[in-house]
Amino acid sequence: MSSIKGVSRSPANAEGRKLRFRIKAARSRLRAFITHHPVRILVVGGLIASVLGFWGYVASGSGFLDSAYNTLLLFTLNYIPPDEGAPAPLQIARFLAPAVTAGAAIAALFAALRDEADVFWAHRAKNHILICGAGDRGLQFAREFHSVRQQVVVIENDPESPGIRSLRADNILVLVADARDALQLRRARAERASRIICVTGSDDDNAAIVSALMTISPTVNPQDVHSHVSSPVLDSHFTARSSGNSPEGRTIEWFNLERWAATALLSEHFATLSEARRNEDPRGFAVIGASDTGRSLIIEAAKQWGSLSRTLPAGESGLTAPLPRLPVTILDRNVEPWLAEVQTMFKGIDSVLDIETISQKALASEWDPAMHDVCFVAIDNPIEALETAHHLEAQRSGSAQIVVRVFVGAGGLADALEMADSENTIHMVNVVQKTCTVDLVEHSLVAQLARENHSIYQEKIPGLPASHPWEDLSEADRQSNLRAASHHINKKLPKLGLTIVPITDLRDIEEPVSFSESDIETLAKLEHDRWWDEKKSLGFRYADIPDQDRKNRLHPDMIPWDELSDEAKEKDRMFVKKLPATLNACGYRICKA
């Protein structure tokens, strides 16, 4: 036997430690069960008390109806003793039934108090994240923002939603209310939220929430509203239509998880899009499954490859000819009509993608994915998707990655496969976990535009206090960039009778529109006026000094546009000149309203 600092290491002590650990673990499991299943415990307790009480009265000689009536009275603290003494089952029931009643009353009281407490704290929220819907997507978004120490308030209409209990267990405020009602949105301080995310299970409900928000003017600038729509085609169209129709300071953007998933998958698993410019014979990728995700993968890849073809002249990075078409294989039983529909939605795909179609079910095919860098399995049925991934792995003769897209409902299957796949040859991607993140939300249209504008600022005017990389900017400077980007889309362009529409033809990427000199001057003046108003609201004043003095809040450009030097005017013109190309990079183009 040995000891360290007086602590015995005997087998008896080891057994004692194991026993204490088991007891502690059992207590934790019991506490978790009671916390998460109080209604189930009360129902089971009530059933047991009813059976024991009825049995006890019948055994004491009472009739059927009298026994049933007397059993019900036990739950109201009215115990009627039988004439010949109470048997053991009745003795247990006379105490268990009131305990169930008391437990139900306490649970109801705590639920009411928790609801009122959440309403109280939500009413005092400011610069918070407001999420409408506590389903899989709302739950994931809430946890993501909560993990980065953002205050989160969730509105859920269904009081029985399992997401409510999960969110409250994570100390996230939940209001049980109908978010389609503007009054309920005001209770959640929607006007003071920095970001509002609508992810209910219905597109109609999401649209109704956005409509209700239009009656509430934001007091936070900027305020971003993100609303989910189930079609990966309609999201960009709805976003374009919402531009110019929002209250001052608010930007409304629609999104689709399938399209976000396609963007994330290409970014993470297909480095060829950024590296193939160094390769005269790119290997491309394959899509298994004629699904919404597959369609989004094809369209997003065409946009990115088309942008590379436009921006890289022949001979750059070792290439001796223009960028070749990117090889893409699509495998599905109904691939031909599906691809025709995709090509109708987005014209010009064939000019940048070299598409091969195989009209066959993947599980019945002997096709070898080794000819590509990566193979995306985008089949909607999770079981079939996993079976297909294993089939492709067996057919594979090279090192192609196999990436399977699954939804949150198939998370257990995905986890099981990840554990079984010790060589990590099949990559599982949960769409909800991959897309409902802080990073993807912050790469919305306005955020992308703000980042691009800041890059232009860094390049053209280096060395100034605000010329740091985006990640190193202060929160105030980031918000200023976001306000400017929102103003470009929602206020400046409508002044000229212009609007944005989603790009549906690669020629729109290759030939972006350009502004006339008078349009550039008008838009630049509008940007200067917006910037001047923003600076005045922050307490800045004019001073005849070489550059701004942030400490004393002085700036030499706080004068009317006509009095500015040409050098100062050029700071605003440069953003306007780049706006068409910047919007193109984000998937939109400028046209007449």
VOFI-667637 format. One record per residue (C-alpha): residue number from 1; residue in one letter; x, y, z. Coordinates in pm, whole numbers. Each point is the difference from the previous one (the first is absolute). Layout:
# VOFI-667637
PT  pos  code    east   north      up
PT  NUM     A       X       Y       Z
...
//
This chain:
# VOFI-667637
PT  pos  code    east   north      up
PT    1     M       0       0       0
PT    2     S     130     346     -86
PT    3     S    -114     349      79
PT    4     I      62     351    -128
PT    5     K     -29     292     243
PT    6     G    -192    -221     238
PT    7     V    -255    -120    -258
PT    8     S     -30    -378      11
PT    9     R      10    -191    -330
PT   10     S    -140    -325     142
PT   11     P    -246    -209    -208
PT   12     A    -272      78     256
PT   13     N      45     376     -54
PT   14     A       0     -50    -375
PT   15     E    -330    -187      25
PT   16     G    -136     278     220
PT   17     R      95     263    -255
PT   18     K    -169    -201    -274
PT   19     L    -316     -32     211
PT   20     R      -6     374      74
PT   21     F      50      73    -370
PT   22     R    -290    -231     -94
PT   23     I    -225     162     261
PT   24     K      93     347    -126
PT   25     A     -63    -103    -361
PT   26     A    -336    -153      95
PT   27     R     -99     320     180
PT   28     S      93     205    -305
PT   29     R    -205    -225    -229
PT   30     L    -295      11     238
PT   31     R      21     381      29
PT   32     A      17      32    -379
PT   33     F    -299    -232     -44
PT   34     I    -210     192     253
PT   35     T     100     333    -156
PT   36     H     -80    -101    -357
PT   37     H    -305    -223      57
PT   38     P    -212     149     282
PT   39     V    -332     -51    -183
PT   40     R      79    -363     -71
PT   41     I      86     -62     367
PT   42     L    -325     163     118
PT   43     V    -211    -197    -248
PT   44     V     157    -331     102
PT   45     G     -36      91     368
PT   46     G    -366      90     -52
PT   47     L     -71    -330    -178
PT   48     I     167    -201     277
PT   49     A    -193     189     268
PT   50     S    -327     -56    -189
PT   51     V      58    -375     -41
PT   52     L     107     -49     363
PT   53     G    -286     211     135
PT   54     F    -264    -176    -208
PT   55     W     143    -341      89
PT   56     G       6      90     370
PT   57     Y    -363     115       7
PT   58     V    -122    -305    -193
PT   59     A     194    -228     238
PT   60     S    -173     177     291
PT   61     G    -343     -95    -134
PT   62     S    -101     323    -177
PT   63     G    -196     -15    -324
PT   64     F     147      82    -343
PT   65     L    -140     355     -25
PT   66     D      68      82     364
PT   67     S     358    -122     -37
PT   68     A      54     213    -312
PT   69     Y    -151     309     165
PT   70     N     196     -41     322
PT   71     T     322     -46    -203
PT   72     L     -56     332    -176
PT   73     L     -55     168     338
PT   74     L     350    -109     107
PT   75     F     146     256    -247
PT   76     T    -201     280     168
PT   77     L     129     -88     351
PT   78     N    -337    -154      93
PT   79     Y      78    -346     131
PT   80     I    -305    -211      95
PT   81     P     113    -293     217
PT   82     P    -179    -332     -56
PT   83     D    -203    -151     283
PT   84     E     224    -303      51
PT   85     G     339     172      -8
PT   86     A     221      97    -295
PT   87     P     210    -268    -173
PT   88     A     364      68     -97
PT   89     P     -69     114    -363
PT   90     L    -248     261     125
PT   91     Q     244     120     268
PT   92     I     260      61    -273
PT   93     A    -253     170    -229
PT   94     R    -130     236     273
PT   95     F     347     158      19
PT   96     L     110     -40    -364
PT   97     A    -309     169    -151
PT   98     P      36     327     200
PT   99     A     372      -3     -78
PT  100     V     -80     -15    -373
PT  101     T    -248     287      41
PT  102     A     255     207     187
PT  103     G     267     -81    -258
PT  104     A    -227     108    -285
PT  105     A     -83     326     178
PT  106     I     367      72      68
PT  107     A      95     -84    -361
PT  108     A    -275     230    -131
PT  109     L     114     276     235
PT  110     F     363     -33    -108
PT  111     A    -102      -5    -368
PT  112     A    -207     316      46
PT  113     L     280     169     193
PT  114     R     256    -101    -263
PT  115     D    -220     137    -277
PT  116     E     -47     328     186
PT  117     A     371      20      84
PT  118     D      94     -50    -365
PT  119     V    -250     269    -105
PT  120     F     146     236     264
PT  121     W     362     -44    -116
PT  122     A     -87      -7    -371
PT  123     H    -176     335      38
PT  124     R     331     145     119
PT  125     A     213    -150    -277
PT  126     K     201     225    -230
PT  127     N     231     -72    -294
PT  128     H    -106    -362      36
PT  129     I     -60    -280    -248
PT  130     L    -372     -68     -46
PT  131     I     -79    -345    -142
PT  132     C    -354     -91    -108
PT  133     G     -46    -377      18
PT  134     A     143    -259     240
PT  135     G      26    -291    -244
PT  136     D     328    -160    -110
PT  137     R     116     313    -183
PT  138     G    -103     244     272
PT  139     L     160    -220     267
PT  140     Q     328     -14    -192
PT  141     F       8     376     -67
PT  142     A     -82      78     366
PT  143     R     279    -221     132
PT  144     E     250     136    -254
PT  145     F     -60     364      94
PT  146     H     -26     -86     372
PT  147     S     341    -171     -21
PT  148     V     162     328    -113
PT  149     R    -158     185     295
PT  150     Q    -277     171    -195
PT  151     Q    -328      56     181
PT  152     V    -264    -215    -168
PT  153     V    -380      15      20
PT  154     V    -209    -271    -169
PT  155     I    -373      20     -85
PT  156     E    -180    -333     -41
PT  157     N    -373     -35     -64
PT  158     D     -36    -364     110
PT  159     P      12     -34     383
PT  160     E      66    -377     -39
PT  161     S     307      48    -221
PT  162     P     293    -207     139
PT  163     G     232     282    -104
PT  164     I    -135     226     277
PT  165     R     124    -229     277
PT  166     S     338     -43    -173
PT  167     L      45     375     -42
PT  168     R     -95      77     360
PT  169     A     240    -268     120
PT  170     D     269     206    -177
PT  171     N    -126     319     174
PT  172     I    -138     148    -323
PT  173     L    -311     219      28
PT  174     V    -311    -144    -165
PT  175     L    -334     175     -54
PT  176     V    -294    -229     -71
PT  177     A    -182     225    -245
PT  178     D    -100      47    -363
PT  179     A     278     190    -176
PT  180     R    -239      91    -283
PT  181     D    -161     243     244
PT  182     A     175     339       7
PT  183     L     -98      41     366
PT  184     Q     189    -318      92
PT  185     L     301     117    -200
PT  186     R      -3     323     200
PT  187     R      -8    -204     323
PT  188     A     323    -161    -122
PT  189     R     138     348     -76
PT  190     A      29     -66    -374
PT  191     E      67     370     -60
PT  192     R     317     -24     214
PT  193     A     131    -331    -140
PT  194     S     320      19    -204
PT  195     R     -98    -310    -196
PT  196     I    -332    -181     -54
PT  197     I      -5    -355    -142
PT  198     C    -330    -153    -117
PT  199     V      27    -379     -12
PT  200     T    -345    -137      76
PT  201     G    -106    -316    -181
PT  202     S    -218     193    -248
PT  203     D      97     243    -276
PT  204     D    -339     169      44
PT  205     D      68      58     371
PT  206     N     347     137     -73
PT  207     A    -147     240    -256
PT  208     A    -273     104     246
PT  209     I     267      78     263
PT  210     V     189     217    -251
PT  211     S    -326     181     -81
PT  212     A     -64      60     371
PT  213     L     354     139      36
PT  214     M     -77     258    -270
PT  215     T    -235     168     250
PT  216     I     283      33     255
PT  217     S     272     259     -60
PT  218     P     343    -113     122
PT  219     T     185     206     259
PT  220     V     323    -191     -70
PT  221     N     193      85    -315
PT  222     P      82    -223    -178
PT  223     Q    -258    -270      67
PT  224     D      25    -317    -210
PT  225     V    -305    -220     -62
PT  226     H      61    -350    -139
PT  227     S    -303    -204    -105
PT  228     H      11    -359    -123
PT  229     V    -180    -115    -314
PT  230     S      -7    -364    -109
PT  231     S      81      70    -367
PT  232     P     370      50     -89
PT  233     V    -115     210    -296
PT  234     L    -238     239     171
PT  235     D     230     118     280
PT  236     S     208     233    -218
PT  237     H    -311     125    -184
PT  238     F    -173      84     329
PT  239     T     317     174     124
PT  240     A      14     213    -314
PT  241     R    -367      96      32
PT  242     S      47      92     366
PT  243     S     280     244     -83
PT  244     G    -121     357       2
PT  245     N    -322     -89     185
PT  246     S     137     -26     355
PT  247     P     -14     262     276
PT  248     E     310     212      51
PT  249     G     275    -206     162
PT  250     R    -151    -345     -72
PT  251     T     112    -249    -264
PT  252     I    -218    -299     -85
PT  253     E     164    -304    -156
PT  254     W    -149    -338     -80
PT  255     F     206    -317      10
PT  256     N     -27    -369     -81
PT  257     L     189    -269     190
PT  258     E      62    -211    -311
PT  259     R     173     289    -180
PT  260     W     198      90     311
PT  261     A      96    -367      31
PT  262     A     123      -5    -360
PT  263     T     214     311      61
PT  264     A     145    -150     320
PT  265     L      70    -337    -165
PT  266     L     181     158    -295
PT  267     S     199     223     232
PT  268     E     106    -280     235
PT  269     H      35    -308    -219
PT  270     F      83     125    -347
PT  271     A     325     195       0
PT  272     T      18     -42    -378
PT  273     L    -213     310     -47
PT  274     S     282     213     141
PT  275     E     295    -219    -103
PT  276     A     -95    -125    -349
PT  277     R     129     317    -164
PT  278     R     344    -157      45
PT  279     N    -113    -322    -169
PT  280     E     -69     -26    -373
PT  281     D    -201    -320      57
PT  282     P    -232      55     300
PT  283     R    -162    -319     135
PT  284     G    -327     162     106
PT  285     F    -267    -164     213
PT  286     A    -302    -229     -14
PT  287     V    -355      43     129
PT  288     I    -202    -309      90
PT  289     G    -370      80      24
PT  290     A    -228     240    -189
PT  291     S     -95     199     311
PT  292     D     -18     366     103
PT  293     T     348     -28     150
PT  294     G     131    -151    -325
PT  295     R    -155     283    -201
PT  296     S     154     259     232
PT  297     L     341    -169     -27
PT  298     I     -12      21    -380
PT  299     I    -112     365      -8
PT  300     E     240     123     270
PT  301     A     293    -183    -164
PT  302     A     -90     157    -337
PT  303     K      -6     347     156
PT  304     Q     338     -46     169
PT  305     W     167    -162    -299
PT  306     G    -146     265    -229
PT  307     S     145     272     225
PT  308     L     344    -166     -15
PT  309     S     -23     -24    -379
PT  310     R     -78     371     -19
PT  311     T     259     125     249
PT  312     L     296    -218    -105
PT  313     P     160      92    -334
PT  314     A     157    -273    -212
PT  315     G     354     -84     109
PT  316     E     -48      95     367
PT  317     S     136    -245     259
PT  318     G     153    -218    -269
PT  319     L    -309     -48    -216
PT  320     T      70      31    -373
PT  321     A    -366      18    -104
PT  322     P    -327     132     141
PT  323     L    -132    -187     302
PT  324     P    -150    -332    -120
PT  325     R    -354    -104      77
PT  326     L     -33    -170     337
PT  327     P     -89    -372     -27
PT  328     V    -320     -94     186
PT  329     T    -173    -339       6
PT  330     I    -366     -26     107
PT  331     L    -139    -343      80
PT  332     D    -372     -58      51
PT  333     R    -283    -200    -156
PT  334     N    -182     319    -107
PT  335     V     302     217     -72
PT  336     E     -91     117    -354
PT  337     P    -328     184      75
PT  338     W     146     126     329
PT  339     L     308     146    -174
PT  340     A    -217     160    -269
PT  341     E    -194     175     277
PT  342     V     323     120     164
PT  343     Q     132     135    -331
PT  344     T    -326     189     -51
PT  345     M      24     157     346
PT  346     F     364     102     -45
PT  347     K     118      55    -357
PT  348     G     357     -41    -120
PT  349     I      97    -294     223
PT  350     D     132    -199    -297
PT  351     S     245     279     -85
PT  352     V     198     -57     323
PT  353     L     -90    -355     110
PT  354     D      73    -314    -203
PT  355     I    -298    -206     118
PT  356     E     -26    -377     -45
PT  357     T    -329    -163      98
PT  358     I     -60    -362      98
PT  359     S    -370     -92      -1
PT  360     Q      28    -280     252
PT  361     K     -64     -57     367
PT  362     A     328      29     189
PT  363     L     -47    -331     184
PT  364     A     -36    -183    -332
PT  365     S     295     176    -165
PT  366     E     360    -116     -39
PT  367     W     121     358     -47
PT  368     D     335      72     166
PT  369     P      21     339     181
PT  370     A     382      -1     -21
PT  371     M      -2     226    -308
PT  372     H    -108     295     222
PT  373     D     143     170     307
PT  374     V    -322     -26     198
PT  375     C    -336    -172     -28
PT  376     F    -301     168     163
PT  377     V    -283    -238      95
PT  378     A    -308     226       1
PT  379     I    -277    -261      22
PT  380     D    -297     108     212
PT  381     N     -65    -342     160
PT  382     P     265     -35     275
PT  383     I       6    -382      -8
PT  384     E      44      -6    -377
PT  385     A     266     273      27
PT  386     L     205    -206     248
PT  387     E     -41    -317    -205
PT  388     T     115     190    -309
PT  389     A     305     136     181
PT  390     H     111    -353      97
PT  391     H     -67    -122    -355
PT  392     L     214     280    -148
PT  393     E     275     -70     251
PT  394     A       7    -363    -116
PT  395     Q      12     111    -367
PT  396     R     267     264      57
PT  397     S     347     -76    -138
PT  398     G     161     334      91
PT  399     S      -1     258     280
PT  400     A    -318     193     -76
PT  401     Q    -178     137     306
PT  402     I    -356    -118      56
PT  403     V    -215     262     172
PT  404     V    -351     -91     117
PT  405     R    -254     272      71
PT  406     V    -253     -96     268
PT  407     F    -261     188     203
PT  408     V     -22      25     376
PT  409     G    -249    -288      16
PT  410     A     270    -235    -127
PT  411     G     259     127     246
PT  412     G       8    -331     190
PT  413     L      70    -193    -320
PT  414     A     268     248     -94
PT  415     D     170     -27     340
PT  416     A      -9    -380     -15
PT  417     L     163       0    -342
PT  418     E     266     250     108
PT  419     M      93    -226     294
PT  420     A       8    -309    -220
PT  421     D     207     172    -269
PT  422     S     339     -11     170
PT  423     E     183     103    -320
PT  424     N    -221     310     -39
PT  425     T     -62     -71    -368
PT  426     I    -366     109       9
PT  427     H     -78     351     126
PT  428     M    -341      57     158
PT  429     V    -143     352     -18
PT  430     N    -306      87     208
PT  431     V    -175     278    -193
PT  432     V    -151     170     306
PT  433     Q     324      -8     200
PT  434     K     202     114    -302
PT  435     T    -225     289    -102
PT  436     C    -173     134     312
PT  437     T     316     171     124
PT  438     V     115     348      94
PT  439     D     256       2    -282
PT  440     L    -244     -78    -280
PT  441     V    -259     251     123
PT  442     E     270     265      18
PT  443     H      87     -69    -366
PT  444     S    -336     128    -120
PT  445     L     -28     236    -298
PT  446     V      45     318     206
PT  447     A     288    -152     197
PT  448     Q     174    -115    -320
PT  449     L     -46     344    -152
PT  450     A     136     167     315
PT  451     R     308    -226      -3
PT  452     E      63      67    -369
PT  453     N     -32     377      52
PT  454     H     241     -17     292
PT  455     S     249    -191    -217
PT  456     I     -19     281    -256
PT  457     Y      57     252     281
PT  458     Q     304    -194     123
PT  459     E     147     -18    -349
PT  460     K     -61     361    -103
PT  461     I      56     178     333
PT  462     P     251    -202     206
PT  463     G     146     120     329
PT  464     L    -315     157     148
PT  465     P    -144    -107     338
PT  466     A    -286    -185    -169
PT  467     S     222    -175    -258
PT  468     H      50    -312     210
PT  469     P    -117    -344    -121
PT  470     W    -374     -57      51
PT  471     E      60    -244     287
PT  472     D     204     263     188
PT  473     L    -249     286     -37
PT  474     S    -178     140     302
PT  475     E    -369     -84      32
PT  476     A     -85     365     -71
PT  477     D     195      -3    -329
PT  478     R    -159    -328    -106
PT  479     Q    -348     136      68
PT  480     S      83     312    -199
PT  481     N     104    -215    -298
PT  482     L    -319    -206      30
PT  483     R    -216     314       9
PT  484     A     174     132    -312
PT  485     A     -52    -331    -186
PT  486     S    -367     -11      97
PT  487     H     -44     361    -114
PT  488     H     152     -84    -341
PT  489     I    -269    -259     -70
PT  490     N    -304     132     184
PT  491     K      28     378     -47
PT  492     K     256     114    -258
PT  493     L     -92    -224    -293
PT  494     P    -377      72      28
PT  495     K      81     373     -18
PT  496     L     116     -62    -358
PT  497     G    -289    -231     -84
PT  498     L     227    -304      30
PT  499     T     -35    -327     186
PT  500     I     180    -333      33
PT  501     V    -105    -337    -144
PT  502     P     162    -342      42
PT  503     I     236    -111    -275
PT  504     T    -156    -273    -213
PT  505     D     237      16    -298
PT  506     L     380     -29      -2
PT  507     R      17     282    -254
PT  508     D    -110     234     279
PT  509     I     316     -97     189
PT  510     E     222      41    -304
PT  511     E    -144     342     -95
PT  512     P     -93     198     315
PT  513     V    -178     330     -52
PT  514     S     182     329      56
PT  515     F    -131     333     130
PT  516     S       7     324    -198
PT  517     E     211     285     136
PT  518     S    -311     186     119
PT  519     D    -130    -314     177
PT  520     I     336     -46     171
PT  521     E      -6     361     120
PT  522     T    -360     -30     129
PT  523     L      66    -325     187
PT  524     A     328     127     143
PT  525     K    -175     313     133
PT  526     L    -271    -215     160
PT  527     E     270    -208     170
PT  528     H     173     314     130
PT  529     D    -329     134     139
PT  530     R     -68    -336     173
PT  531     W     353      -5     147
PT  532     W     -32     364     116
PT  533     D    -329     -70     179
PT  534     E     155    -305     166
PT  535     K     301     199     122
PT  536     K    -222     279     135
PT  537     S    -204    -256     194
PT  538     L     326    -116     161
PT  539     G      91     355     107
PT  540     F     264      78    -266
PT  541     R      58     361    -113
PT  542     Y     181     167    -287
PT  543     A     361     109      49
PT  544     D     258     120    -250
PT  545     I     253    -275      78
PT  546     P     193    -244    -225
PT  547     D    -193    -306     116
PT  548     Q    -269     -97     247
PT  549     D      61      25     372
PT  550     R    -198    -283     156
PT  551     K      86      94     355
PT  552     N    -145     352     -31
PT  553     R    -259    -104    -263
PT  554     L     119     234    -273
PT  555     H       5     -64    -377
PT  556     P     103     222    -295
PT  557     D    -261    -146    -241
PT  558     M    -312      98     196
PT  559     I    -101     262    -254
PT  560     P    -245       4    -296
PT  561     W      91    -208    -306
PT  562     D      67     301    -222
PT  563     E     262     131     246
PT  564     L     197    -327      16
PT  565     S     335     -37    -170
PT  566     D      10    -233    -302
PT  567     E     220    -236     201
PT  568     A    -265     -26     273
PT  569     K    -276     -48    -259
PT  570     E     195    -286    -159
PT  571     K     -28    -198     327
PT  572     D    -375     -25     -59
PT  573     R      22     -39    -379
PT  574     M     227    -303      21
PT  575     F    -265    -205     185
PT  576     V    -269      97    -251
PT  577     K     217     -93    -300
PT  578     K      65    -346     145
PT  579     L    -362     -62     109
PT  580     P    -121    -186    -316
PT  581     A     295    -240       3
PT  582     T     -28     -46     377
PT  583     L    -370     -86     -24
PT  584     N      81    -242    -284
PT  585     A     243    -181     226
PT  586     C    -288     -36     251
PT  587     G    -234    -147    -264
PT  588     Y    -202     312     -93
PT  589     R      -3     256    -281
PT  590     I    -135     355     -30
PT  591     C    -289      79    -233
PT  592     K    -279     253     -47
PT  593     A    -275     -29     262
//
